[in-house]
Amino acid sequence: MKNVEYFAPGTLKEALQLLGKHGKGMAVLAGGTDLVRNMNLENAYPASFMWIGHLGLEYVKNVDGVIHIGAATRMQTAGTSKLLQSKAAALAEAAGKMASLPVRSLATLGGNICNASPAGDAICAMLGLGAQVVLKSTRGQRVVPLEKFFTGPGKTVRKPDELLIEILIKPTAKNEGSAYAKVGRRQALTLAVLNVASRVKRDTKGNCAEVVIAVGAAAPTPLRAVKAEASLRGKPLSEAAIQAAAEIAATEIKPIDDVHGTAWYRRKLTKVLVARTLRGAGGLPEGEG
Ligand SMILES: Cc1cc2nc3c(=O)[nH]c(=O)nc-3n(C[C@H](O)[C@H](O)[C@H](O)COP(=O)(O)OP(=O)(O)OC[C@H]3O[C@@H](n4cnc5c(N)ncnc54)[C@H](O)[C@@H]3O)c2cc1C
């Protein structure tokens, strides 16, 4: 066991000053479910920790038509949020079912994002909802679309002095929905072999006006299947169009063989889960896939 300095600031200002001073050597501690695991299993000790549980960063609220979620919001809070269940269903579904209740009671959305696992459940759901993240330091604040946040497994554009403070999501409208689906090696307490989240908005004629499709565990970072998204825009959400989009999405991923599954299986799953989440987001009955 190494000696590690521990800080628990009571205000955001104090937290940002600490991060600015300690920079790279300081690890932000949220729920600790990744960080402590990495210390125990990989001997990855930072020089210091800063716990963010006293900063008031746990909330889910609608402010002027945008959902604001504090970075320290725990999975269990997100999963049971009525606002997310009705206006960002993919995230409520992913957060409410990941891991186990004890883990969900500690693990935060900000931690899931900053840990930057390509298989992160909440990451995939938020990417599929078109989320943005707010990064703050003593130098200022910036808003980054989630699809531009990840640069590789465990790597992000976050600078060492920046704290992820908030996640922003446009609530789904009346003619819009979102859905999340995951396949793991077993039903519960497991990392995704593949996960997908989709968001579909229809116009007054019933055609797809806006489509977002996110796929996780299929490349070094979670990704948007942008060609599949484009293939649906302006078209009715027919089973043929869904199947065609699912085929395209499977060509956009860059899967590998690993202990969780093979690249071949991940491509197969992509087709099934993209189709399933598109139907779910579009309010259609589950098909044969
Ligand atoms: C038994 C078990 C089961 C799990 N199952 C799943 C699963 O099914 N699906 C899944 O996706 N994950 C799973 N995980 C992984 C983990 O629970 C999640 O990634 C969780 O969301 C991490 O959040 P945390 O608050 O615990 O992060 P922490 O461990 O506190 O932090 C993770 C990383 O993010 C950084 N960080 C945290 N918050 C911020 C912030 N606000 N600003 C800047 N940096 C920050 C930390 O410095 C650290 O590098 C599991 C973990 C365990 C131990």
The ligand as an SDF file (V2000), in Angstrom:
LIG
                    3D

 53 58  0  0  0  0  0  0  0  0999 V2000
  -18.3320   -5.3330   -9.8310 C   0  0  0  0  0  0  0  0  0  0  0  0
  -18.3320   -4.2580  -10.9080 C   0  0  0  0  0  0  0  0  0  0  0  0
  -19.2300   -4.3670  -11.9460 C   0  0  0  0  0  0  0  0  0  0  0  0
  -19.2650   -3.3900  -12.9550 C   0  0  0  0  0  0  0  0  0  0  0  0
  -20.1730   -3.5220  -13.9690 N   0  0  0  0  0  0  0  0  0  0  0  0
  -20.2420   -2.5760  -14.9130 C   0  0  0  0  0  0  0  0  0  0  0  0
  -21.2280   -2.6740  -15.9550 C   0  0  0  0  0  0  0  0  0  0  0  0
  -22.0640   -3.5770  -16.0030 O   0  0  0  0  0  0  0  0  0  0  0  0
  -21.2450   -1.6860  -16.8980 N   0  0  0  0  0  0  0  0  0  0  0  0
  -20.3600   -0.6340  -16.8700 C   0  0  0  0  0  0  0  0  0  0  0  0
  -20.4320    0.2390  -17.7500 O   0  0  0  0  0  0  0  0  0  0  0  0
  -19.4190   -0.5320  -15.9000 N   0  0  0  0  0  0  0  0  0  0  0  0
  -19.3380   -1.4650  -14.9270 C   0  0  0  0  0  0  0  0  0  0  0  0
  -18.3890   -1.3560  -13.9390 N   0  0  0  0  0  0  0  0  0  0  0  0
  -17.4360   -0.2410  -13.9670 C   0  0  0  0  0  0  0  0  0  0  0  0
  -17.8090    0.9750  -13.1050 C   0  0  0  0  0  0  0  0  0  0  0  0
  -18.7480    0.6550  -12.0990 O   0  0  0  0  0  0  0  0  0  0  0  0
  -18.3800    2.1330  -13.9630 C   0  0  0  0  0  0  0  0  0  0  0  0
  -17.4910    2.4960  -14.9840 O   0  0  0  0  0  0  0  0  0  0  0  0
  -18.7170    3.3490  -13.0960 C   0  0  0  0  0  0  0  0  0  0  0  0
  -19.6410    4.1600  -13.7600 O   0  0  0  0  0  0  0  0  0  0  0  0
  -17.5080    4.1930  -12.7160 C   0  0  0  0  0  0  0  0  0  0  0  0
  -17.9640    5.2870  -11.9350 O   0  0  0  0  0  0  0  0  0  0  0  0
  -17.2900    5.6720  -10.5500 P   0  0  0  0  0  0  0  0  0  0  0  0
  -18.0410    6.8300  -10.0270 O   0  0  0  0  0  0  0  0  0  0  0  0
  -17.1690    4.5090   -9.6510 O   0  0  0  0  0  0  0  0  0  0  0  0
  -15.8550    6.1260  -11.0900 O   0  0  0  0  0  0  0  0  0  0  0  0
  -14.4520    6.1850  -10.3320 P   0  0  0  0  0  0  0  0  0  0  0  0
  -13.9100    4.8090  -10.1470 O   0  0  0  0  0  0  0  0  0  0  0  0
  -14.5300    7.0580   -9.1350 O   0  0  0  0  0  0  0  0  0  0  0  0
  -13.6250    6.9480  -11.4750 O   0  0  0  0  0  0  0  0  0  0  0  0
  -13.3900    6.3490  -12.7380 C   0  0  0  0  0  0  0  0  0  0  0  0
  -12.4300    7.2480  -13.5410 C   0  0  0  0  0  0  0  0  0  0  0  0
  -13.0500    8.4750  -13.8880 O   0  0  0  0  0  0  0  0  0  0  0  0
  -12.3760    9.5990  -13.2970 C   0  0  0  0  0  0  0  0  0  0  0  0
  -13.4470   10.5090  -12.8910 N   0  0  0  0  0  0  0  0  0  0  0  0
  -14.5650   10.1740  -12.1790 C   0  0  0  0  0  0  0  0  0  0  0  0
  -15.4000   11.2320  -12.1160 N   0  0  0  0  0  0  0  0  0  0  0  0
  -14.8050   12.2450  -12.7690 C   0  0  0  0  0  0  0  0  0  0  0  0
  -15.1850   13.6030  -13.0290 C   0  0  0  0  0  0  0  0  0  0  0  0
  -16.3520   14.0980  -12.6200 N   0  0  0  0  0  0  0  0  0  0  0  0
  -14.3140   14.3810  -13.7320 N   0  0  0  0  0  0  0  0  0  0  0  0
  -13.1350   13.8820  -14.1630 C   0  0  0  0  0  0  0  0  0  0  0  0
  -12.7300   12.6150  -13.9490 N   0  0  0  0  0  0  0  0  0  0  0  0
  -13.5590   11.8000  -13.2610 C   0  0  0  0  0  0  0  0  0  0  0  0
  -11.5600    9.0080  -12.1640 C   0  0  0  0  0  0  0  0  0  0  0  0
  -10.4320    9.7940  -11.8440 O   0  0  0  0  0  0  0  0  0  0  0  0
  -11.1890    7.6510  -12.7440 C   0  0  0  0  0  0  0  0  0  0  0  0
  -10.1210    7.7860  -13.6520 O   0  0  0  0  0  0  0  0  0  0  0  0
  -18.3540   -2.3080  -12.9060 C   0  0  0  0  0  0  0  0  0  0  0  0
  -17.4430   -2.2030  -11.8460 C   0  0  0  0  0  0  0  0  0  0  0  0
  -17.4380   -3.1560  -10.8600 C   0  0  0  0  0  0  0  0  0  0  0  0
  -16.4520   -3.0230   -9.7080 C   0  0  0  0  0  0  0  0  0  0  0  0
  1  2  1  0
  2  3  1  0
  2 52  2  0
  3  4  2  0
  4  5  1  0
  4 50  1  0
  5  6  2  0
  6  7  1  0
  6 13  1  0
  7  8  2  0
  7  9  1  0
  9 10  1  0
 10 11  2  0
 10 12  1  0
 12 13  2  0
 13 14  1  0
 14 15  1  0
 14 50  1  0
 15 16  1  0
 16 17  1  0
 16 18  1  0
 18 19  1  0
 18 20  1  0
 20 21  1  0
 20 22  1  0
 22 23  1  0
 23 24  1  0
 24 25  2  0
 24 26  1  0
 24 27  1  0
 27 28  1  0
 28 29  2  0
 28 30  1  0
 28 31  1  0
 31 32  1  0
 32 33  1  0
 33 34  1  0
 33 48  1  0
 34 35  1  0
 35 36  1  0
 35 46  1  0
 36 37  1  0
 36 45  1  0
 37 38  2  0
 38 39  1  0
 39 40  1  0
 39 45  2  0
 40 41  1  0
 40 42  2  0
 42 43  1  0
 43 44  2  0
 44 45  1  0
 46 47  1  0
 46 48  1  0
 48 49  1  0
 50 51  2  0
 51 52  1  0
 52 53  1  0
M  END
$$$$
